[in-house]
Amino acid sequence: MNKAFISKISDEFDEYPEIKQTDLNRAIRRRNFVEVTQKQSIELTLDADIVAWFKRKSGESYQSFINNTLRDVMLANP
């Protein structure tokens, strides 16, 4: 490619956001992605410290994180 056609990229701003460990964890977790067509709503009582840990690790998507963690355990123990 002729260098005359390549536009200069600003050194001040990155084109892509910084990749964090949580992004990598999510990517690894989805490696064994299984498409689920139906979800079932249940009432589940968990210890407060467990819920707090999941919320700290994943923020607003803590319920999906709990679901994915349980799926990982299920797939590891057929």
N, C-alpha and C positions, 0 to 999 in steps of 0.2 A: 504494500500500500504506500502510496506517495505521502510523505510526511506533511506536505502542504495541505492535505485534506483532513489532517487530524487536528481537532480543536484542542486548545490548551485547557487543562482542567485547573480550576482554582486550587491553590495550596491551602487556602483558609478553611475550606469546608470539605468534609468527607462526602462522597457520593452515597455511601451506605452507612447505616447506623452501626455502632459498635456491637459486636456479638458478645453477649454475656454468657456466663455459665448456665443460667436458667434457660437461655435459648438452646444451648447444646443439650441440656437435660431433656427438654421437650422434644428435640429432634430424635434423640436416642429412644425415648419412650414411644414415639410413634413408629419406630422401626417395625414393631410387631403389630401394627395397626390392623384392627379387625373392624370392619364396617358393621355396625349394629343398626338394624332397621327399626327396632322397637325398644323404647325405654319404659321402665316401670318405676313409678313413684312409690317410695316407701317411707315410713317414719323409722329413723334409726337413732338411737341414743348413744352418743360417744362421750368419752371423758373430755372435759374442757381443754386439758393440755394437748390432747391429740388434735382437736379441731384447731386450736391456736397454732400448732406446728404446721399443719397443712395450709392455713391461711398465710402464715409468714413465708412459706416456701413458694406459694403460687398466687397470692392475692385473691382477687375476685373469683378466679376460676378454681377455687379449692375443691368444689364438689366434683369437677371433672378430674382433678388430680387424685382425689380419693378413689374415684371409679377406675382410673388408669392403673393406680397402684394395686387395687384389688384384682384387676385383670392380669397384671404381671404375675401376681402370686398364683392365680388360677392357671395360667399357661405354664408356669414353672412346675406345677404339681398336678399333672393330669389325672 
